[in-house]
Amino acid sequence: PVCAQCARGDERPFATVKLDRLKAEAKFTESCHLVRLVRRTQIAAVLVRVAETRRALGSRLLRVYGCNQARADLAVLKGRDGAWTLVHTARVSGAQAEVRAELPTPLVATALKFEFAPDPAAAARAGG
């Protein structure tokens, strides 16, 4: 279902903005990039560049999460899986340099989490 404002067609167009301009704080783990935004932001799509080192590590799955908790500290959010909402999952091929995630409904978020993981389906095929 489409919200009433979107159905009327009076929404403002989205602008392309680099994450560095919106980033207030960032933390990294072995498999995740967590970013707290300077303000609550409406996001319609995300373009993630996959580094060559990440591809070499065998990351074949990208999960994008959003969090809408006001003034949430990344150190606290890092350990709270329930605070995050999965908004997109994409498979990444070995040679793929970027992933574009078009969200079906714009996300309003104060923080984003990008999780890189091996593809469980590929691991199951290799192991069985």
C-alpha atoms as one frame of an Amber mdcrd trajectory, in Angstrom:
protein
   0.000   0.000   0.000   1.080   3.538  -0.762   0.785   6.279   1.848  -1.661
   9.136   1.217   1.098  11.686   0.574   2.797   9.465  -2.022  -0.534   8.714
  -3.706  -1.126  12.466  -4.140   2.242  12.784  -5.854   3.289  15.883  -3.896
   6.464  14.338  -2.520   9.792  16.062  -2.969  12.302  14.300  -5.212  15.195
  12.599  -3.474  18.730  13.953  -3.797  21.870  11.861  -4.074  24.063  12.524
  -1.036  27.325  10.851  -0.055  27.245   9.190   3.335  30.221  11.262   4.538
  28.002  14.381   4.447  25.385  12.697   6.658  27.740  10.808   8.979  28.075
  11.903  12.601  29.923   8.806  13.806  31.118   5.494  12.366  32.238   2.202
  13.861  33.588  -0.866  12.122  33.690  -4.523  13.049  35.069  -7.462  11.106
  31.777  -7.896   9.256  29.839  -4.620   9.746  29.994  -0.911   9.118  27.772
   1.099  11.486  27.015   4.748  10.785  25.120   7.219  12.980  23.600  10.032
  10.919  23.706  13.706  11.921  19.900  13.862  11.780  16.896  11.705  11.029
  17.060  11.147   7.266  14.640   9.740   4.712  16.380   7.236   2.421  14.956
   5.832  -0.816  18.024   3.980  -2.127  21.531   3.046  -1.066  24.581   2.519
  -3.268  27.344   0.533  -1.558  30.802   0.221  -3.082  32.328  -3.155  -2.276
  36.075  -2.898  -1.687  38.389  -5.366  -3.361  39.551  -6.599   0.041  35.936
  -7.303   1.063  35.403  -9.286  -2.158  38.641 -11.204  -1.535  37.394 -12.175
   1.954  34.461 -13.975   0.350  31.681 -11.591   1.362  28.824 -12.676  -0.883
  25.862 -11.248   0.966  25.158  -7.645   1.900  22.451  -6.840   4.435  21.401
  -3.232   4.987  19.725  -2.345   8.288  18.199   0.891   9.534  17.591   2.219
  13.029  15.280   5.070  13.955  16.169   5.541  17.633  16.816   9.180  18.458
  20.283  10.001  19.819  21.342   6.378  19.824  25.024   5.771  20.492  26.687
   3.308  18.118  28.533   1.592  20.970  25.131   0.704  22.456  23.476  -0.128
  19.126  26.322  -2.419  18.086  25.228  -5.032  20.607  21.465  -4.614  20.253
  20.223  -6.607  17.276  16.602  -5.758  18.152  17.219  -2.062  17.470  17.880
  -2.700  13.776  15.367  -3.324  10.986  16.506  -5.275   7.931  15.641  -3.157
   4.884  17.525  -4.885   2.060  19.510  -8.028   1.298  21.624  -8.431  -1.841
  23.885 -11.127  -3.210  27.299  -9.876  -4.304  29.183 -11.632  -7.106  32.955
 -11.978  -6.917  33.628  -9.240  -9.478  30.841  -6.871  -8.423  32.196  -3.480
  -7.324  28.940  -1.921  -6.106  25.456  -2.844  -4.958  22.415  -0.614  -5.430
  19.499  -1.132  -3.064  16.224   0.498  -4.145  13.949   0.449  -1.106  10.270
  -0.294  -1.776   9.273   2.338   0.795  11.589   5.164   1.859  13.283   4.484
   5.176  13.516   7.121   7.915  16.679   6.399   9.887  19.088   7.859  12.414
  21.648   5.083  11.854  22.568   2.508   9.204  24.304  -0.845   9.458  25.931
  -2.581   6.496  26.643  -6.246   7.212  28.887  -8.308   4.929  28.598 -12.073
   5.216  29.320 -15.255   3.301  26.324 -16.571   1.349  24.769 -19.336   3.498
  23.281 -21.063   0.412  26.730 -21.295  -1.209  28.245 -22.575   2.048  25.533
 -25.261   2.279  26.176 -26.356  -1.323  29.940 -26.566  -0.702  29.528 -28.458
   2.558  26.882 -30.913   1.455
